[in-house]
Amino acid sequence: MTASVCVLYFAKSGELSGLKEEIVQVSTPISGRDLWTLLLGRHPRLSTLQGHVVLAVRHQYIAIDDQLLTLEDGDEVAVVPPLSGG
């Protein structure tokens, strides 16, 4: 089964992908790791964020690991790079 999801790119991930958002077809269920790998395949420059980026699905942070996610058409997936603050 596949789902059409909206991927939102914030801050550095937007700079690296050149996009603020895009619609992506994903297999579902999908692991957080496979979802990240899919996005890296579309935007290889995101690899500079490897190990520092967080994904959020339906406004909840998810681990980039082997836990399975069930995505539905219209879900939002946010790519949130580390934030610097002061």
N, CA, C and O atoms as a Tinker XYZ file with bonds, in Angstrom:
   344  protein
     1  N      0.836000   -1.172000    0.000000    73     2
     2  CA     0.000000    0.000000    0.000000    64     1     3
     3  C      0.887000    1.243000    0.000000    63     2     4     5
     4  O      1.958000    1.240000    0.606000    81     3
     5  N      0.459000    2.277000   -0.659000    73     3     6
     6  CA     1.223000    3.523000   -0.672000    64     5     7
     7  C      0.357000    4.672000   -0.167000    63     6     8     9
     8  O     -0.872000    4.605000   -0.182000    81     7
     9  N      1.028000    5.716000    0.276000    73     7    10
    10  CA     0.353000    6.922000    0.731000    64     9    11
    11  C      1.054000    8.129000    0.123000    63    10    12    13
    12  O      2.260000    8.110000   -0.122000    81    11
    13  N      0.286000    9.159000   -0.110000    73    11    14
    14  CA     0.812000   10.415000   -0.616000    64    13    15
    15  C      0.912000   11.379000    0.566000    63    14    16    17
    16  O     -0.101000   11.834000    1.097000    81    15
    17  N      2.160000   11.686000    0.973000    73    15    18
    18  CA     2.365000   12.529000    2.153000    64    17    19
    19  C      3.052000   13.833000    1.759000    63    18    20    21
    20  O      3.756000   13.905000    0.752000    81    19
    21  N      2.832000   14.844000    2.566000    73    19    22
    22  CA     3.463000   16.154000    2.351000    64    21    23
    23  C      4.683000   16.232000    3.261000    63    22    24    25
    24  O      4.553000   16.178000    4.484000    81    23
    25  N      5.856000   16.358000    2.672000    73    23    26
    26  CA     7.091000   16.480000    3.440000    64    25    27
    27  C      7.433000   17.959000    3.548000    63    26    28    29
    28  O      7.546000   18.657000    2.540000    81    27
    29  N      7.594000   18.425000    4.771000    73    27    30
    30  CA     7.931000   19.817000    5.056000    64    29    31
    31  C      9.394000   19.889000    5.468000    63    30    32    33
    32  O      9.845000   19.144000    6.338000    81    31
    33  N     10.123000   20.791000    4.836000    73    31    34
    34  CA    11.548000   20.951000    5.130000    64    33    35
    35  C     11.755000   22.266000    5.867000    63    34    36    37
    36  O     11.394000   23.328000    5.360000    81    35
    37  N     12.331000   22.199000    7.059000    73    35    38
    38  CA    12.545000   23.382000    7.876000    64    37    39
    39  C     14.026000   23.738000    7.949000    63    38    40    41
    40  O     14.896000   22.868000    7.910000    81    39
    41  N     14.289000   25.032000    8.056000    73    39    42
    42  CA    15.631000   25.576000    8.278000    64    41    43
    43  C     16.663000   24.966000    7.326000    63    42    44    45
    44  O     16.504000   25.047000    6.108000    81    43
    45  N     17.713000   24.362000    7.869000    73    43    46
    46  CA    18.822000   23.838000    7.059000    64    45    47
    47  C     18.352000   22.762000    6.086000    63    46    48    49
    48  O     18.892000   22.658000    4.984000    81    47
    49  N     17.359000   21.959000    6.468000    73    47    50
    50  CA    16.880000   20.917000    5.555000    64    49    51
    51  C     16.227000   21.546000    4.325000    63    50    52    53
    52  O     16.293000   20.977000    3.235000    81    51
    53  N     15.601000   22.708000    4.485000    73    51    54
    54  CA    15.038000   23.424000    3.343000    64    53    55
    55  C     16.124000   23.961000    2.430000    63    54    56    57
    56  O     15.999000   23.919000    1.206000    81    55
    57  N     17.192000   24.467000    3.036000    73    55    58
    58  CA    18.316000   24.962000    2.232000    64    57    59
    59  C     18.941000   23.827000    1.424000    63    58    60    61
    60  O     19.234000   23.984000    0.238000    81    59
    61  N     19.141000   22.693000    2.075000    73    59    62
    62  CA    19.813000   21.565000    1.421000    64    61    63
    63  C     18.947000   20.904000    0.350000    63    62    64    65
    64  O     19.459000   20.451000   -0.674000    81    63
    65  N     17.646000   20.850000    0.584000    73    63    66
    66  CA    16.755000   20.222000   -0.402000    64    65    67
    67  C     16.338000   21.209000   -1.489000    63    66    68    69
    68  O     15.955000   20.804000   -2.586000    81    67
    69  N     16.414000   22.510000   -1.183000    73    67    70
    70  CA    15.960000   23.526000   -2.124000    64    69    71
    71  C     14.448000   23.663000   -2.140000    63    70    72    73
    72  O     13.890000   24.315000   -3.023000    81    71
    73  N     13.783000   23.053000   -1.168000    73    71    74
    74  CA    12.324000   23.058000   -1.116000    64    73    75
    75  C     11.823000   23.413000    0.274000    63    74    76    77
    76  O     12.519000   23.218000    1.271000    81    75
    77  N     10.603000   23.938000    0.325000    73    75    78
    78  CA     9.918000   24.107000    1.605000    64    77    79
    79  C      9.012000   22.914000    1.866000    63    78    80    81
    80  O      8.805000   22.506000    3.009000    81    79
    81  N      8.473000   22.360000    0.775000    73    79    82
    82  CA     7.629000   21.178000    0.914000    64    81    83
    83  C      7.508000   20.468000   -0.419000    63    82    84    85
    84  O      7.748000   21.048000   -1.478000    81    83
    85  N      7.131000   19.205000   -0.348000    73    83    86
    86  CA     6.880000   18.426000   -1.553000    64    85    87
    87  C      5.962000   17.261000   -1.196000    63    86    88    89
    88  O      5.888000   16.843000   -0.041000    81    87
    89  N      5.270000   16.750000   -2.198000    73    87    90
    90  CA     4.435000   15.570000   -2.035000    64    89    91
    91  C      5.257000   14.354000   -2.443000    63    90    92    93
    92  O      5.853000   14.330000   -3.520000    81    91
    93  N      5.283000   13.345000   -1.576000    73    91    94
    94  CA     6.082000   12.151000   -1.797000    64    93    95
    95  C      5.190000   10.921000   -1.635000    63    94    96    97
    96  O      4.374000   10.852000   -0.715000    81    95
    97  N      5.352000    9.961000   -2.528000    73    95    98
    98  CA     4.666000    8.679000   -2.420000    64    97    99
    99  C      5.532000    7.746000   -1.579000    63    98   100   101
   100  O      6.706000    7.542000   -1.887000    81    99
   101  N      4.961000    7.185000   -0.528000    73    99   102
   102  CA     5.708000    6.272000    0.331000    64   101   103
   103  C      4.946000    4.969000    0.510000    63   102   104   105
   104  O      3.715000    4.950000    0.509000    81   103
   105  N      5.686000    3.889000    0.664000    73   103   106
   106  CA     5.075000    2.622000    1.036000    64   105   107
   107  C      4.673000    2.721000    2.495000    63   106   108   109
   108  O      5.338000    3.392000    3.284000    81   107
   109  N      3.602000    2.063000    2.848000    73   107   110
   110  CA     3.182000    2.082000    4.242000    64   109   111
   111  C      2.651000    0.710000    4.623000    63   110   112   113
   112  O      1.893000    0.108000    3.862000    81   111
   113  N      3.035000    0.206000    5.789000    73   111   114
   114  CA     3.873000    0.871000    6.786000    64   113   115
   115  C      5.325000    0.987000    6.327000    63   114   116   117
   116  O      5.787000    0.241000    5.464000    81   115
   117  N      6.026000    1.942000    6.930000    73   115   118
   118  CA     7.428000    2.203000    6.601000    64   117   119
   119  C      8.158000    2.526000    7.901000    63   118   120   121
   120  O      7.588000    3.144000    8.800000    81   119
   121  N      9.402000    2.114000    7.997000    73   119   122
   122  CA    10.172000    2.446000    9.202000    64   121   123
   123  C     10.694000    3.878000    9.090000    63   122   124   125
   124  O     10.829000    4.425000    7.995000    81   123
   125  N     10.981000    4.464000   10.242000    73   123   126
   126  CA    11.568000    5.798000   10.246000    64   125   127
   127  C     12.882000    5.822000    9.472000    63   126   128   129
   128  O     13.192000    6.797000    8.786000    81   127
   129  N     13.651000    4.742000    9.588000    73   127   130
   130  CA    14.935000    4.639000    8.872000    64   129   131
   131  C     14.706000    4.611000    7.361000    63   130   132   133
   132  O     15.403000    5.297000    6.614000    81   131
   133  N     13.730000    3.818000    6.911000    73   131   134
   134  CA    13.453000    3.736000    5.471000    64   133   135
   135  C     12.881000    5.047000    4.933000    63   134   136   137
   136  O     13.147000    5.422000    3.791000    81   135
   137  N     12.109000    5.731000    5.742000    73   135   138
   138  CA    11.579000    7.032000    5.333000    64   137   139
   139  C     12.721000    8.027000    5.146000    63   138   140   141
   140  O     12.749000    8.758000    4.156000    81   139
   141  N     13.658000    8.060000    6.084000    73   139   142
   142  CA    14.823000    8.950000    5.975000    64   141   143
   143  C     15.657000    8.576000    4.745000    63   142   144   145
   144  O     16.120000    9.458000    4.021000    81   143
   145  N     15.850000    7.278000    4.507000    73   143   146
   146  CA    16.609000    6.809000    3.348000    64   145   147
   147  C     15.929000    7.259000    2.045000    63   146   148   149
   148  O     16.601000    7.667000    1.098000    81   147
   149  N     14.609000    7.180000    2.008000    73   147   150
   150  CA    13.851000    7.638000    0.844000    64   149   151
   151  C     14.098000    9.127000    0.591000    63   150   152   153
   152  O     14.311000    9.540000   -0.549000    81   151
   153  N     14.069000    9.920000    1.644000    73   151   154
   154  CA    14.292000   11.364000    1.499000    64   153   155
   155  C     15.735000   11.652000    1.084000    63   154   156   157
   156  O     15.982000   12.560000    0.290000    81   155
   157  N     16.690000   10.883000    1.616000    73   155   158
   158  CA    18.092000   11.046000    1.199000    64   157   159
   159  C     18.266000   10.724000   -0.279000    63   158   160   161
   160  O     19.053000   11.370000   -0.970000    81   159
   161  N     17.540000    9.735000   -0.760000    73   159   162
   162  CA    17.610000    9.384000   -2.181000    64   161   163
   163  C     17.112000   10.511000   -3.064000    63   162   164   165
   164  O     17.626000   10.718000   -4.163000    81   163
   165  N     16.111000   11.243000   -2.586000    73   163   166
   166  CA    15.564000   12.367000   -3.346000    64   165   167
   167  C     16.460000   13.601000   -3.237000    63   166   168   169
   168  O     16.573000   14.382000   -4.181000    81   167
   169  N     17.094000   13.767000   -2.076000    73   167   170
   170  CA    17.905000   14.962000   -1.798000    64   169   171
   171  C     19.194000   14.545000   -1.080000    63   170   172   173
   172  O     19.291000   14.669000    0.140000    81   171
   173  N     20.176000   14.056000   -1.830000    73   171   174
   174  CA    21.415000   13.544000   -1.214000    64   173   175
   175  C     22.132000   14.545000   -0.313000    63   174   176   177
   176  O     22.853000   14.146000    0.601000    81   175
   177  N     21.942000   15.836000   -0.561000    73   175   178
   178  CA    22.625000   16.840000    0.276000    64   177   179
   179  C     22.136000   16.810000    1.727000    63   178   180   181
   180  O     22.811000   17.326000    2.618000    81   179
   181  N     20.964000   16.208000    1.966000    73   179   182
   182  CA    20.471000   16.087000    3.338000    64   181   183
   183  C     21.388000   15.216000    4.194000    63   182   184   185
   184  O     21.298000   15.249000    5.421000    81   183
   185  N     22.262000   14.443000    3.567000    73   183   186
   186  CA    23.142000   13.546000    4.318000    64   185   187
   187  C     24.023000   14.293000    5.311000    63   186   188   189
   188  O     24.502000   13.698000    6.276000    81   187
   189  N     24.243000   15.582000    5.092000    73   187   190
   190  CA    25.038000   16.362000    6.052000    64   189   191
   191  C     24.328000   16.478000    7.404000    63   190   192   193
   192  O     24.959000   16.804000    8.410000    81   191
   193  N     23.033000   16.216000    7.429000    73   191   194
   194  CA    22.270000   16.265000    8.679000    64   193   195
   195  C     22.167000   14.896000    9.355000    63   194   196   197
   196  O     21.583000   14.778000   10.432000    81   195
   197  N     22.733000   13.865000    8.724000    73   195   198
   198  CA    22.644000   12.493000    9.240000    64   197   199
   199  C     23.044000   12.454000   10.708000    63   198   200   201
   200  O     24.093000   12.976000   11.085000    81   199
   201  N     22.221000   11.843000   11.524000    73   199   202
   202  CA    22.513000   11.722000   12.946000    64   201   203
   203  C     22.115000   12.933000   13.764000    63   202   204   205
   204  O     22.213000   12.905000   14.991000    81   203
   205  N     21.670000   13.995000   13.113000    73   203   206
   206  CA    21.301000   15.215000   13.825000    64   205   207
   207  C     19.876000   15.651000   13.536000    63   206   208   209
   208  O     19.348000   16.536000   14.209000    81   207
   209  N     19.257000   15.044000   12.550000    73   207   210
   210  CA    17.927000   15.458000   12.126000    64   209   211
   211  C     16.864000   14.654000   12.878000    63   210   212   213
   212  O     17.100000   13.525000   13.309000    81   211
   213  N     15.694000   15.266000   13.021000    73   211   214
   214  CA    14.553000   14.607000   13.630000    64   213   215
   215  C     13.400000   14.668000   12.638000    63   214   216   217
   216  O     13.215000   15.674000   11.953000    81   215
   217  N     12.630000   13.597000   12.565000    73   215   218
   218  CA    11.423000   13.605000   11.747000    64   217   219
   219  C     10.215000   13.725000   12.666000    63   218   220   221
   220  O     10.221000   13.221000   13.789000    81   219
   221  N      9.189000   14.393000   12.180000    73   219   222
   222  CA     7.938000   14.489000   12.928000    64   221   223
   223  C      6.800000   14.074000   12.000000    63   222   224   225
   224  O      6.715000   14.527000   10.858000    81   223
   225  N      5.938000   13.214000   12.506000    73   223   226
   226  CA     4.772000   12.758000   11.767000    64   225   227
   227  C      3.546000   13.096000   12.604000    63   226   228   229
   228  O      3.454000   12.729000   13.775000    81   227
   229  N      2.614000   13.796000   11.986000    73   227   230
   230  CA     1.406000   14.231000   12.706000    64   229   231
   231  C      1.782000   14.994000   13.976000    63   230   232   233
   232  O      1.170000   14.804000   15.027000    81   231
   233  N      2.789000   15.852000   13.871000    73   231   234
   234  CA     3.243000   16.731000   14.958000    64   233   235
   235  C      3.861000   15.975000   16.130000    63   234   236   237
   236  O      3.949000   16.513000   17.233000    81   235
   237  N      4.295000   14.722000   15.900000    73   235   238
   238  CA     4.982000   13.967000   16.946000    64   237   239
   239  C      6.338000   13.518000   16.415000    63   238   240   241
   240  O      6.445000   12.975000   15.315000    81   239
   241  N      7.367000   13.756000   17.220000    73   239   242
   242  CA     8.706000   13.339000   16.816000    64   241   243
   243  C      8.782000   11.818000   16.761000    63   242   244   245
   244  O      8.211000   11.120000   17.598000    81   243
   245  N      9.504000   11.321000   15.754000    73   243   246
   246  CA     9.710000    9.890000   15.621000    64   245   247
   247  C     11.204000    9.613000   15.525000    63   246   248   249
   248  O     11.983000   10.447000   15.065000    81   247
   249  N     11.577000    8.434000   15.967000    73   247   250
   250  CA    12.981000    8.029000   15.890000    64   249   251
   251  C     13.286000    7.551000   14.470000    63   250   252   253
   252  O     12.445000    6.942000   13.809000    81   251
   253  N     14.492000    7.836000   14.023000    73   251   254
   254  CA    14.934000    7.307000   12.726000    64   253   255
   255  C     15.546000    5.939000   13.024000    63   254   256   257
   256  O     16.763000    5.776000   13.110000    81   255
   257  N     14.645000    4.964000   13.178000    73   255   258
   258  CA    15.059000    3.601000   13.488000    64   257   259
   259  C     14.125000    2.640000   12.767000    63   258   260   261
   260  O     13.495000    3.007000   11.775000    81   259
   261  N     14.036000    1.430000   13.255000    73   259   262
   262  CA    13.276000    0.398000   12.551000    64   261   263
   263  C     11.813000    0.303000   12.975000    63   262   264   265
   264  O     11.089000   -0.581000   12.516000    81   263
   265  N     11.374000    1.211000   13.850000    73   263   266
   266  CA     9.962000    1.212000   14.258000    64   265   267
   267  C      9.087000    1.531000   13.047000    63   266   268   269
   268  O      9.371000    2.466000   12.298000    81   267
   269  N      8.022000    0.751000   12.859000    73   267   270
   270  CA     7.151000    0.953000   11.704000    64   269   271
   271  C      6.130000    2.048000   11.942000    63   270   272   273
   272  O      5.547000    2.155000   13.021000    81   271
   273  N      5.923000    2.861000   10.912000    73   271   274
   274  CA     4.921000    3.935000   10.921000    64   273   275
   275  C      3.869000    3.606000    9.890000    63   274   276   277
   276  O      4.188000    3.127000    8.801000    81   275
   277  N      2.638000    3.856000   10.217000    73   275   278
   278  CA     1.573000    3.707000    9.237000    64   277   279
   279  C      1.159000    5.105000    8.809000    63   278   280   281
   280  O      0.572000    5.858000    9.587000    81   279
   281  N      1.470000    5.443000    7.565000    73   279   282
   282  CA     1.151000    6.765000    7.038000    64   281   283
   283  C     -0.101000    6.690000    6.179000    63   282   284   285
   284  O     -0.392000    5.668000    5.558000    81   283
   285  N     -0.829000    7.791000    6.159000    73   283   286
   286  CA    -2.049000    7.866000    5.372000    64   285   287
   287  C     -1.953000    9.045000    4.414000    63   286   288   289
   288  O     -1.188000    9.982000    4.643000    81   287
   289  N     -2.735000    8.993000    3.339000    73   287   290
   290  CA    -2.771000   10.104000    2.395000    64   289   291
   291  C     -3.020000   11.405000    3.148000    63   290   292   293
   292  O     -3.911000   11.490000    3.994000    81   291
   293  N     -2.215000   12.421000    2.825000    73   291   294
   294  CA    -2.393000   13.732000    3.436000    64   293   295
   295  C     -1.608000   13.951000    4.711000    63   294   296   297
   296  O     -1.570000   15.073000    5.217000    81   295
   297  N     -0.970000   12.901000    5.256000    73   295   298
   298  CA    -0.153000   13.098000    6.453000    64   297   299
   299  C      0.998000   14.050000    6.151000    63   298   300   301
   300  O      1.486000   14.121000    5.024000    81   299
   301  N      1.418000   14.776000    7.173000    73   299   302
   302  CA     2.579000   15.654000    7.044000    64   301   303
   303  C      3.771000   15.011000    7.758000    63   302   304   305
   304  O      3.659000   14.503000    8.873000    81   303
   305  N      4.906000   15.055000    7.075000    73   303   306
   306  CA     6.165000   14.595000    7.640000    64   305   307
   307  C      7.101000   15.782000    7.649000    63   306   308   309
   308  O      7.416000   16.323000    6.589000    81   307
   309  N      7.554000   16.199000    8.818000    73   307   310
   310  CA     8.459000   17.339000    8.909000    64   309   311
   311  C      9.886000   16.862000    9.099000    63   310   312   313
   312  O     10.147000   15.949000    9.881000    81   311
   313  N     10.807000   17.485000    8.380000    73   311   314
   314  CA    12.241000   17.233000    8.546000    64   313   315
   315  C     12.784000   18.407000    9.350000    63   314   316   317
   316  O     12.859000   19.534000    8.861000    81   315
   317  N     13.161000   18.120000   10.597000    73   315   318
   318  CA    13.551000   19.176000   11.539000    64   317   319
   319  C     15.026000   19.017000   11.872000    63   318   320   321
   320  O     15.400000   18.097000   12.600000    81   319
   321  N     15.873000   19.908000   11.345000    73   319   322
   322  CA    17.300000   19.842000   11.662000    64   321   323
   323  C     17.544000   20.391000   13.065000    63   322   324   325
   324  O     16.653000   20.990000   13.667000    81   323
   325  N     18.752000   20.186000   13.583000    73   323   326
   326  CA    19.048000   20.730000   14.925000    64   325   327
   327  C     18.914000   22.242000   14.920000    63   326   328   329
   328  O     19.259000   22.915000   13.949000    81   327
   329  N     18.413000   22.750000   16.016000    73   327   330
   330  CA    18.235000   24.188000   16.138000    64   329   331
   331  C     19.339000   24.751000   17.005000    63   330   332   333
   332  O     19.729000   24.147000   18.004000    81   331
   333  N     19.835000   25.901000   16.621000    73   331   334
   334  CA    20.812000   26.564000   17.467000    64   333   335
   335  C     20.098000   27.700000   18.162000    63   334   336   337
   336  O     19.198000   28.326000   17.602000    81   335
   337  N     20.494000   27.948000   19.341000    73   335   338
   338  CA    19.827000   29.007000   20.099000    64   337   339
   339  C     20.803000   29.688000   21.027000    63   338   340   341
   340  O     21.979000   29.335000   21.113000    81   339
   341  N     20.286000   30.652000   21.702000    73   339   342
   342  CA    21.170000   31.348000   22.612000    64   341   343
   343  C     20.429000   32.088000   23.649000    63   342   344
   344  O     21.039000   32.733000   24.502000    81   343
